Amino acid sequence: MQITALSGGVGGARFVRGLVHELSRRSPGEQVEVTVVGNTGDDITLFGLRVCPDLDSVLYTLGGGVEEEQGWGREGDKHEVMGELAALGVQPQWFGLGDRDLGTHLARSLWLRRGATLSEVTARLAARWGLPEQGVRLLPVTDTPIETHVVVRDDGPGGGAPGDDGAGSGEAAPSGEAAAASDEAGSDGAAPSGEGAASSGAGAAGPSERAIHFQEWWVRHRAAIPAQRFTVAGLSAATPAPGVLEAIRGADVVLLPPSNPVVSIGIILGVPGVRDALRGTRAPVVGVSPLVGGRPVRGHADACLAPLGVEVSAAGVAGLYADLLDGWLVDTADEGASYPARVQVRALDLLMRDVAGAARIAGAALDLADELR
């Protein structure tokens, strides 16, 4: 059996961990391969190092090394290197990297500079964290450097030049590669054709706007600056990483975990060829709503949906996936809403309070997929 999941960071990683536990419970001894296609739109270059937050959250969570309470970074990590950088006046300081976490980024950056692809690097890191032994293969959605930027009004809170603390787009872009093209996340990425943020050209910031890296908007500003739209540098030139399209087309089940529908799943869907593969797969595509009662369980999905003009609800998110979705799990608080006609909806408690809770939700997704076959 082959299961493919499209994953962002914390929510997706915890869901996949629950999926692995559920599969070991219900299918002991059965040959099951789980392929995780990870978002790379969050990637950023800091201190000369390539950081892949979503891929790393999956690695650390499945490998048992994550800081459980926050859902990212290494458990019990120290920040002595960041402290020394601060003493030297090196910026930015708003993105914390633990000492052991830095080992991952050093290795990744070294291997990339020696000519390895991101897929090859990710496979080496996955082996270090024991993912193959769990029957899990982690693939970046693309080996092409892409980065999500947020266009905001120039007079918004926290204004000033986006690079005034060393965290601007000049540092974020990977050696200029990702800056070669820029695309609206609302049109090529997060939403089906005709939906999402209004597109104007390549999505460059206008005279009264500025573009900041997604991580600066998300981590430094906690999404408090209203986003006008999202752009993804490098997206139109990106190609799916080796194995991505095959994992979707050849799957028995495709799962959309409760990751951010705009800047995680939406970016994955925006890589040319991925959305078409999902539309064409024979496997049932089952998703899990990241919203409960019209609010994100964690993170700022509401702030991401607003610029697209999408209702902040489980139904609104289902609409973003309507052209490819077969089944949709929602919380019991949302079961009375109106959903796309072709989508089979099931309601249950969607709070992943622990691994057992995540396994329960993953099991419900598998059960719904069985019904849809």
LOFIPA-93069 format. One record per residue (C-alpha): residue number from 1; residue in one letter; x, y, z negated. Coordinates in steps of 0.5 Angstrom, whole numbers. Each point is the difference from the previous one (the first is absolute). Example, Ala and Ser with C-alpha at 12.3 -4.5 7.8 and 13.67 -1.06 7.14 Angstrom:
REM LOFIPA-93069
{nr=1; rest=A; u=25; v=-9; w=-16}
{nr=2; rest=S; u=2; v=7; w=2}
END
This chain:
REM LOFIPA-93069
{nr=1; rest=M; u=0; v=0; w=0}
{nr=2; rest=Q; u=3; v=7; w=2}
{nr=3; rest=I; u=-3; v=6; w=-4}
{nr=4; rest=T; u=2; v=7; w=2}
{nr=5; rest=A; u=-1; v=6; w=-4}
{nr=6; rest=L; u=2; v=7; w=1}
{nr=7; rest=S; u=2; v=4; w=-6}
{nr=8; rest=G; u=2; v=6; w=-3}
{nr=9; rest=G; u=4; v=1; w=-7}
{nr=10; rest=V; u=-3; v=-1; w=-6}
{nr=11; rest=G; u=-7; v=-2; w=1}
{nr=12; rest=G; u=2; v=-5; w=6}
{nr=13; rest=A; u=6; v=-3; w=-4}
{nr=14; rest=R; u=-5; v=-2; w=-6}
{nr=15; rest=F; u=-5; v=-3; w=5}
{nr=16; rest=V; u=5; v=-4; w=4}
{nr=17; rest=R; u=3; v=-2; w=-7}
{nr=18; rest=G; u=-7; v=-2; w=-2}
{nr=19; rest=L; u=-1; v=-4; w=7}
{nr=20; rest=V; u=6; v=-4; w=-1}
{nr=21; rest=H; u=-2; v=-2; w=-7}
{nr=22; rest=E; u=-7; v=-2; w=2}
{nr=23; rest=L; u=3; v=-4; w=6}
{nr=24; rest=S; u=4; v=-4; w=-5}
{nr=25; rest=R; u=-6; v=-1; w=-4}
{nr=26; rest=R; u=-5; v=-2; w=6}
{nr=27; rest=S; u=5; v=-3; w=5}
{nr=28; rest=P; u=6; v=-4; w=-4}
{nr=29; rest=G; u=4; v=-3; w=5}
{nr=30; rest=E; u=-3; v=3; w=6}
{nr=31; rest=Q; u=4; v=3; w=5}
{nr=32; rest=V; u=-2; v=7; w=0}
{nr=33; rest=E; u=4; v=6; w=3}
{nr=34; rest=V; u=-1; v=7; w=-3}
{nr=35; rest=T; u=2; v=6; w=5}
{nr=36; rest=V; u=0; v=7; w=-3}
{nr=37; rest=V; u=1; v=5; w=5}
{nr=38; rest=G; u=2; v=6; w=-4}
{nr=39; rest=N; u=-1; v=8; w=1}
{nr=40; rest=T; u=7; v=4; w=2}
{nr=41; rest=G; u=-4; v=7; w=1}
{nr=42; rest=D; u=2; v=1; w=-8}
{nr=43; rest=D; u=8; v=-1; w=2}
{nr=44; rest=I; u=4; v=6; w=-2}
{nr=45; rest=T; u=8; v=1; w=0}
{nr=46; rest=L; u=2; v=3; w=-7}
{nr=47; rest=F; u=7; v=1; w=-2}
{nr=48; rest=G; u=2; v=-3; w=7}
{nr=49; rest=L; u=-3; v=-6; w=-2}
{nr=50; rest=R; u=-6; v=-3; w=4}
{nr=51; rest=V; u=-6; v=-2; w=-5}
{nr=52; rest=C; u=-6; v=-4; w=2}
{nr=53; rest=P; u=-5; v=1; w=-6}
{nr=54; rest=D; u=-5; v=-5; w=2}
{nr=55; rest=L; u=4; v=-6; w=3}
{nr=56; rest=D; u=4; v=1; w=-7}
{nr=57; rest=S; u=-6; v=0; w=-4}
{nr=58; rest=V; u=-2; v=-7; w=3}
{nr=59; rest=L; u=7; v=-3; w=-1}
{nr=60; rest=Y; u=0; v=2; w=-7}
{nr=61; rest=T; u=-7; v=-2; w=-2}
{nr=62; rest=L; u=0; v=-7; w=4}
{nr=63; rest=G; u=7; v=-1; w=-3}
{nr=64; rest=G; u=-2; v=2; w=-7}
{nr=65; rest=G; u=5; v=6; w=-1}
{nr=66; rest=V; u=-5; v=5; w=1}
{nr=67; rest=E; u=-1; v=6; w=-6}
{nr=68; rest=E; u=-7; v=-3; w=-1}
{nr=69; rest=E; u=-4; v=6; w=-3}
{nr=70; rest=Q; u=2; v=5; w=5}
{nr=71; rest=G; u=0; v=-6; w=6}
{nr=72; rest=W; u=7; v=3; w=3}
{nr=73; rest=G; u=7; v=0; w=-1}
{nr=74; rest=R; u=4; v=-5; w=-4}
{nr=75; rest=E; u=-2; v=-3; w=-7}
{nr=76; rest=G; u=4; v=3; w=-6}
{nr=77; rest=D; u=4; v=4; w=5}
{nr=78; rest=K; u=4; v=6; w=-2}
{nr=79; rest=H; u=1; v=7; w=3}
{nr=80; rest=E; u=8; v=1; w=-1}
{nr=81; rest=V; u=1; v=2; w=7}
{nr=82; rest=M; u=-5; v=5; w=1}
{nr=83; rest=G; u=2; v=3; w=-7}
{nr=84; rest=E; u=7; v=1; w=3}
{nr=85; rest=L; u=-3; v=3; w=7}
{nr=86; rest=A; u=-4; v=5; w=-4}
{nr=87; rest=A; u=6; v=2; w=-4}
{nr=88; rest=L; u=3; v=1; w=6}
{nr=89; rest=G; u=-6; v=4; w=3}
{nr=90; rest=V; u=-1; v=-5; w=5}
{nr=91; rest=Q; u=-7; v=0; w=3}
{nr=92; rest=P; u=-6; v=-2; w=0}
{nr=93; rest=Q; u=-1; v=-2; w=-7}
{nr=94; rest=W; u=-8; v=-2; w=1}
{nr=95; rest=F; u=1; v=-7; w=3}
{nr=96; rest=G; u=3; v=-4; w=-6}
{nr=97; rest=L; u=5; v=-6; w=2}
{nr=98; rest=G; u=2; v=-5; w=-5}
{nr=99; rest=D; u=7; v=-2; w=0}
{nr=100; rest=R; u=-2; v=-7; w=2}
{nr=101; rest=D; u=-5; v=2; w=5}
{nr=102; rest=L; u=6; v=4; w=3}
{nr=103; rest=G; u=3; v=-6; w=1}
{nr=104; rest=T; u=-5; v=-2; w=5}
{nr=105; rest=H; u=0; v=6; w=4}
{nr=106; rest=L; u=8; v=0; w=0}
{nr=107; rest=A; u=0; v=-7; w=3}
{nr=108; rest=R; u=-6; v=2; w=5}
{nr=109; rest=S; u=4; v=6; w=3}
{nr=110; rest=L; u=6; v=-4; w=0}
{nr=111; rest=W; u=-3; v=-5; w=4}
{nr=112; rest=L; u=-4; v=5; w=5}
{nr=113; rest=R; u=7; v=4; w=1}
{nr=114; rest=R; u=3; v=-7; w=2}
{nr=115; rest=G; u=-5; v=-1; w=5}
{nr=116; rest=A; u=-5; v=-4; w=-3}
{nr=117; rest=T; u=-8; v=1; w=2}
{nr=118; rest=L; u=-5; v=2; w=-6}
{nr=119; rest=S; u=-3; v=-7; w=1}
{nr=120; rest=E; u=7; v=-4; w=-1}
{nr=121; rest=V; u=2; v=4; w=-6}
{nr=122; rest=T; u=-7; v=-1; w=-3}
{nr=123; rest=A; u=1; v=-7; w=1}
{nr=124; rest=R; u=6; v=0; w=-4}
{nr=125; rest=L; u=-3; v=4; w=-6}
{nr=126; rest=A; u=-6; v=-5; w=0}
{nr=127; rest=A; u=5; v=-6; w=0}
{nr=128; rest=R; u=3; v=3; w=-6}
{nr=129; rest=W; u=-7; v=1; w=-4}
{nr=130; rest=G; u=-2; v=-7; w=2}
{nr=131; rest=L; u=-6; v=1; w=5}
{nr=132; rest=P; u=2; v=-5; w=5}
{nr=133; rest=E; u=-1; v=-5; w=-6}
{nr=134; rest=Q; u=-7; v=2; w=-1}
{nr=135; rest=G; u=-2; v=-1; w=7}
{nr=136; rest=V; u=0; v=8; w=1}
{nr=137; rest=R; u=3; v=3; w=6}
{nr=138; rest=L; u=1; v=8; w=0}
{nr=139; rest=L; u=0; v=4; w=6}
{nr=140; rest=P; u=1; v=8; w=1}
{nr=141; rest=V; u=-6; v=2; w=5}
{nr=142; rest=T; u=6; v=3; w=4}
{nr=143; rest=D; u=7; v=0; w=1}
{nr=144; rest=T; u=-1; v=7; w=3}
{nr=145; rest=P; u=2; v=5; w=-6}
{nr=146; rest=I; u=-7; v=4; w=-1}
{nr=147; rest=E; u=-2; v=5; w=-5}
{nr=148; rest=T; u=-7; v=3; w=-3}
{nr=149; rest=H; u=0; v=7; w=-1}
{nr=150; rest=V; u=-5; v=4; w=-3}
{nr=151; rest=V; u=-2; v=7; w=4}
{nr=152; rest=V; u=-2; v=5; w=-6}
{nr=153; rest=R; u=-2; v=7; w=0}
{nr=154; rest=D; u=6; v=4; w=-1}
{nr=155; rest=D; u=-3; v=5; w=-5}
{nr=156; rest=G; u=-2; v=-7; w=-4}
{nr=157; rest=P; u=2; v=-1; w=-8}
{nr=158; rest=G; u=8; v=-2; w=0}
{nr=159; rest=G; u=1; v=4; w=6}
{nr=160; rest=G; u=7; v=2; w=3}
{nr=161; rest=A; u=4; v=-3; w=5}
{nr=162; rest=P; u=-1; v=-8; w=0}
{nr=163; rest=G; u=8; v=-1; w=0}
{nr=164; rest=D; u=1; v=5; w=-6}
{nr=165; rest=D; u=2; v=-6; w=-5}
{nr=166; rest=G; u=3; v=-4; w=5}
{nr=167; rest=A; u=-6; v=-4; w=1}
{nr=168; rest=G; u=-2; v=3; w=7}
{nr=169; rest=S; u=-1; v=-3; w=6}
{nr=170; rest=G; u=7; v=1; w=2}
{nr=171; rest=E; u=2; v=-5; w=-5}
{nr=172; rest=A; u=-6; v=-5; w=1}
{nr=173; rest=A; u=1; v=-1; w=7}
{nr=174; rest=P; u=4; v=-6; w=1}
{nr=175; rest=S; u=6; v=2; w=4}
{nr=176; rest=G; u=-5; v=4; w=5}
{nr=177; rest=E; u=-3; v=-6; w=3}
{nr=178; rest=A; u=-7; v=0; w=-3}
{nr=179; rest=A; u=0; v=8; w=2}
{nr=180; rest=A; u=0; v=-2; w=7}
{nr=181; rest=A; u=-8; v=-1; w=0}
{nr=182; rest=S; u=-5; v=2; w=-4}
{nr=183; rest=D; u=-7; v=-2; w=0}
{nr=184; rest=E; u=-7; v=2; w=-4}
{nr=185; rest=A; u=-1; v=-6; w=-5}
{nr=186; rest=G; u=-8; v=2; w=1}
{nr=187; rest=S; u=0; v=-2; w=7}
{nr=188; rest=D; u=6; v=-5; w=1}
{nr=189; rest=G; u=0; v=-3; w=-7}
{nr=190; rest=A; u=-5; v=0; w=-5}
{nr=191; rest=A; u=-6; v=1; w=4}
{nr=192; rest=P; u=-3; v=-4; w=6}
{nr=193; rest=S; u=-1; v=4; w=6}
{nr=194; rest=G; u=-4; v=6; w=-1}
{nr=195; rest=E; u=0; v=1; w=-7}
{nr=196; rest=G; u=5; v=3; w=-5}
{nr=197; rest=A; u=3; v=7; w=0}
{nr=198; rest=A; u=0; v=4; w=6}
{nr=199; rest=S; u=6; v=-1; w=4}
{nr=200; rest=S; u=4; v=6; w=3}
{nr=201; rest=G; u=6; v=-2; w=5}
{nr=202; rest=A; u=5; v=-4; w=-4}
{nr=203; rest=G; u=-2; v=2; w=-7}
{nr=204; rest=A; u=5; v=5; w=-1}
{nr=205; rest=A; u=-1; v=5; w=-6}
{nr=206; rest=G; u=-4; v=7; w=2}
{nr=207; rest=P; u=3; v=7; w=-1}
{nr=208; rest=S; u=-4; v=0; w=-7}
{nr=209; rest=E; u=2; v=-7; w=-2}
{nr=210; rest=R; u=6; v=-4; w=-2}
{nr=211; rest=A; u=1; v=-8; w=1}
{nr=212; rest=I; u=3; v=-3; w=-6}
{nr=213; rest=H; u=2; v=-8; w=-1}
{nr=214; rest=F; u=-5; v=-4; w=-3}
{nr=215; rest=Q; u=4; v=-2; w=-6}
{nr=216; rest=E; u=1; v=7; w=-2}
{nr=217; rest=W; u=-8; v=1; w=1}
{nr=218; rest=W; u=-2; v=-6; w=-4}
{nr=219; rest=V; u=6; v=0; w=-5}
{nr=220; rest=R; u=2; v=7; w=-1}
{nr=221; rest=H; u=-7; v=3; w=1}
{nr=222; rest=R; u=-4; v=-6; w=-2}
{nr=223; rest=A; u=-4; v=2; w=6}
{nr=224; rest=A; u=-3; v=6; w=-3}
{nr=225; rest=I; u=2; v=4; w=6}
{nr=226; rest=P; u=-6; v=-1; w=5}
{nr=227; rest=A; u=2; v=-3; w=6}
{nr=228; rest=Q; u=-2; v=3; w=7}
{nr=229; rest=R; u=2; v=-7; w=3}
{nr=230; rest=F; u=5; v=-5; w=0}
{nr=231; rest=T; u=5; v=-1; w=6}
{nr=232; rest=V; u=5; v=-6; w=1}
{nr=233; rest=A; u=7; v=1; w=3}
{nr=234; rest=G; u=2; v=-5; w=5}
{nr=235; rest=L; u=-7; v=-4; w=0}
{nr=236; rest=S; u=-1; v=1; w=8}
{nr=237; rest=A; u=7; v=-3; w=1}
{nr=238; rest=A; u=-1; v=-5; w=-5}
{nr=239; rest=T; u=-1; v=-8; w=2}
{nr=240; rest=P; u=-2; v=-5; w=-5}
{nr=241; rest=A; u=6; v=-4; w=-3}
{nr=242; rest=P; u=1; v=-7; w=2}
{nr=243; rest=G; u=-5; v=-5; w=-2}
{nr=244; rest=V; u=-5; v=5; w=-2}
{nr=245; rest=L; u=-5; v=-1; w=6}
{nr=246; rest=E; u=1; v=-7; w=0}
{nr=247; rest=A; u=-2; v=0; w=-8}
{nr=248; rest=I; u=-6; v=3; w=2}
{nr=249; rest=R; u=-2; v=-4; w=6}
{nr=250; rest=G; u=2; v=-6; w=-3}
{nr=251; rest=A; u=-3; v=1; w=-7}
{nr=252; rest=D; u=-6; v=-5; w=-3}
{nr=253; rest=V; u=-2; v=6; w=-4}
{nr=254; rest=V; u=2; v=8; w=0}
{nr=255; rest=L; u=-1; v=3; w=-7}
{nr=256; rest=L; u=0; v=8; w=-1}
{nr=257; rest=P; u=2; v=1; w=-7}
{nr=258; rest=P; u=-2; v=6; w=-4}
{nr=259; rest=S; u=5; v=5; w=2}
{nr=260; rest=N; u=-1; v=7; w=2}
{nr=261; rest=P; u=-4; v=0; w=7}
{nr=262; rest=V; u=3; v=6; w=3}
{nr=263; rest=V; u=8; v=0; w=-2}
{nr=264; rest=S; u=1; v=-7; w=-1}
{nr=265; rest=I; u=-5; v=-5; w=4}
{nr=266; rest=G; u=-1; v=6; w=5}
{nr=267; rest=I; u=7; v=1; w=2}
{nr=268; rest=I; u=1; v=-8; w=1}
{nr=269; rest=L; u=-6; v=0; w=4}
{nr=270; rest=G; u=3; v=6; w=4}
{nr=271; rest=V; u=6; v=-3; w=2}
{nr=272; rest=P; u=-2; v=-2; w=8}
{nr=273; rest=G; u=-2; v=-7; w=1}
{nr=274; rest=V; u=-2; v=-1; w=-7}
{nr=275; rest=R; u=-7; v=2; w=0}
{nr=276; rest=D; u=-2; v=-3; w=6}
{nr=277; rest=A; u=3; v=-7; w=-2}
{nr=278; rest=L; u=-5; v=1; w=-6}
{nr=279; rest=R; u=-5; v=1; w=4}
{nr=280; rest=G; u=2; v=-6; w=5}
{nr=281; rest=T; u=1; v=-5; w=-6}
{nr=282; rest=R; u=-4; v=-6; w=-1}
{nr=283; rest=A; u=1; v=0; w=-7}
{nr=284; rest=P; u=-5; v=3; w=-5}
{nr=285; rest=V; u=2; v=7; w=-2}
{nr=286; rest=V; u=-2; v=1; w=-7}
{nr=287; rest=G; u=2; v=6; w=-4}
{nr=288; rest=V; u=0; v=3; w=-7}
{nr=289; rest=S; u=-3; v=7; w=-2}
{nr=290; rest=P; u=5; v=4; w=-3}
{nr=291; rest=L; u=-5; v=4; w=-3}
{nr=292; rest=V; u=-5; v=-1; w=-6}
{nr=293; rest=G; u=-6; v=4; w=-1}
{nr=294; rest=G; u=3; v=5; w=5}
{nr=295; rest=R; u=6; v=1; w=-4}
{nr=296; rest=P; u=7; v=-3; w=1}
{nr=297; rest=V; u=2; v=-5; w=-5}
{nr=298; rest=R; u=7; v=3; w=0}
{nr=299; rest=G; u=4; v=5; w=5}
{nr=300; rest=H; u=-3; v=5; w=4}
{nr=301; rest=A; u=-4; v=-3; w=6}
{nr=302; rest=D; u=-6; v=5; w=-1}
{nr=303; rest=A; u=5; v=6; w=1}
{nr=304; rest=C; u=2; v=-4; w=7}
{nr=305; rest=L; u=-7; v=-1; w=2}
{nr=306; rest=A; u=-2; v=7; w=-1}
{nr=307; rest=P; u=4; v=3; w=6}
{nr=308; rest=L; u=-3; v=-6; w=5}
{nr=309; rest=G; u=-7; v=2; w=-2}
{nr=310; rest=V; u=-1; v=-7; w=-3}
{nr=311; rest=E; u=-5; v=-1; w=-5}
{nr=312; rest=V; u=4; v=-2; w=-7}
{nr=313; rest=S; u=-4; v=-6; w=-1}
{nr=314; rest=A; u=1; v=-8; w=2}
{nr=315; rest=A; u=-5; v=1; w=6}
{nr=316; rest=G; u=4; v=6; w=2}
{nr=317; rest=V; u=7; v=-4; w=0}
{nr=318; rest=A; u=-4; v=-6; w=4}
{nr=319; rest=G; u=-2; v=5; w=5}
{nr=320; rest=L; u=8; v=1; w=1}
{nr=321; rest=Y; u=0; v=-8; w=2}
{nr=322; rest=A; u=-6; v=-1; w=3}
{nr=323; rest=D; u=3; v=-2; w=7}
{nr=324; rest=L; u=4; v=-6; w=-3}
{nr=325; rest=L; u=-3; v=-1; w=-7}
{nr=326; rest=D; u=-5; v=-7; w=-1}
{nr=327; rest=G; u=0; v=0; w=-7}
{nr=328; rest=W; u=0; v=5; w=-6}
{nr=329; rest=L; u=1; v=-1; w=-7}
{nr=330; rest=V; u=-3; v=6; w=-4}
{nr=331; rest=D; u=-1; v=1; w=-8}
{nr=332; rest=T; u=-7; v=-1; w=-3}
{nr=333; rest=A; u=-1; v=7; w=-1}
{nr=334; rest=D; u=0; v=1; w=8}
{nr=335; rest=E; u=-4; v=-6; w=2}
{nr=336; rest=G; u=-6; v=5; w=2}
{nr=337; rest=A; u=3; v=4; w=5}
{nr=338; rest=S; u=0; v=0; w=8}
{nr=339; rest=Y; u=5; v=-4; w=3}
{nr=340; rest=P; u=2; v=-1; w=8}
{nr=341; rest=A; u=-5; v=-5; w=2}
{nr=342; rest=R; u=4; v=-6; w=3}
{nr=343; rest=V; u=4; v=0; w=-7}
{nr=344; rest=Q; u=-2; v=-5; w=-5}
{nr=345; rest=V; u=1; v=3; w=-7}
{nr=346; rest=R; u=1; v=-3; w=-7}
{nr=347; rest=A; u=0; v=3; w=-7}
{nr=348; rest=L; u=4; v=-1; w=-6}
{nr=349; rest=D; u=4; v=3; w=-5}
{nr=350; rest=L; u=6; v=3; w=4}
{nr=351; rest=L; u=4; v=2; w=-6}
{nr=352; rest=M; u=7; v=-4; w=0}
{nr=353; rest=R; u=1; v=0; w=-7}
{nr=354; rest=D; u=6; v=-5; w=0}
{nr=355; rest=V; u=2; v=-6; w=4}
{nr=356; rest=A; u=-6; v=-4; w=-1}
{nr=357; rest=G; u=-4; v=6; w=2}
{nr=358; rest=A; u=3; v=1; w=6}
{nr=359; rest=A; u=0; v=-8; w=2}
{nr=360; rest=R; u=-8; v=0; w=-1}
{nr=361; rest=I; u=0; v=6; w=5}
{nr=362; rest=A; u=4; v=-4; w=5}
{nr=363; rest=G; u=-4; v=-6; w=-1}
{nr=364; rest=A; u=-6; v=4; w=1}
{nr=365; rest=A; u=3; v=2; w=7}
{nr=366; rest=L; u=2; v=-7; w=2}
{nr=367; rest=D; u=-7; v=-2; w=-2}
{nr=368; rest=L; u=-3; v=5; w=5}
{nr=369; rest=A; u=5; v=-1; w=5}
{nr=370; rest=D; u=-2; v=-8; w=0}
{nr=371; rest=E; u=-7; v=3; w=1}
{nr=372; rest=L; u=1; v=4; w=6}
{nr=373; rest=R; u=4; v=-6; w=4}
END
